[in-house]
Amino acid sequence: MSSRAPAAIFALLLLGLLTAFAQDPRKTWDPARPPDTMWVGKEPEDPTAPDRYPNIWSVDILISNDGFGLGTVYRRSLTRDISAFINFSVSESKDDREFEYIDPYYNISFTPGKLNRFLVLPLLIGIQYRLFREDIVDTFRPYVNAGAGPTMIYQMPYVEFVEQEGGFWETNEVEFFNSLGRGHPTYTVGGFVGMGANFGTERSNIFGVNFRYYFTYLFGDGLPSLYNTLTRQVSSTKTSFGGFVISLNIGMAF
């Protein structure tokens, strides 16, 4: 055998070992690492990984100048900082020019000239991005978010005009639940941008607050909202159904 044969065999073995470790560097043995924490074909489980609690469901309580609303949100983590969500809500919308009065004798409220009620029902898909994860404790998680999607505006009568004998007309207010069956929908596209924060741990119960601005517009002449109390003719239409909303989030991870 040539004197170069042992050297060639040693070189081939060394090349094979280097190639094996280059293909999977995680198999490098570290004597300082305990055997139960060594990587065996995959990385060890990270308790802070986003897929440990990937699903979050919450209920939203919406507060705005137009009143209150309710919604529900399903959110799933894509990375440690980015989440995708789908949000459905129902809230009331009013014309900015209407004013509510309270009758001190009968202790009832009424809105002169109001013609229709409006419910806004958006189905929005969006993205949420967590801020300052490395700089702030995990029990306070600020974020920014945005969403967009189809939106239904449900128009319901607030009053009805009833003709009396002698050609006189009487105006009767329609009770809310009775007006639900007499309404009809109009469809458009809406969205929002917002910022907020979640509090506590994201391993069980969820509590947070979100400040949003909704963009919801109708093209064309809009929907009739107010009428002239003397002529009973439409005096105002509504095209914008968005605005500033505070959303309180209460939910759970699963």
Secondary structure, DSSP 8 states (H G I E B T S, - for coil): --TTHHHHHHHHHHHHHHHHHHH-GGG---TTS-GGGS-SSS----TT-TTSS-EEEEEEEEEETTEEEEEEEEEEESSSSEEEEEEEEEEEE--TT---EEETTTTEEE-TTB-EEEEEEEEEEEEEEE--TTTS-TTEEEEEEEEEEEEEEEEEESEEEEE-TTS-EEEEE--HHHHHTT-EEEEEEEEEEEEEEEES-TTSEEEEEEEEEEEEB--SS-EEEEE-TTT--EEEEE-B--EEEEEEEEEEE-
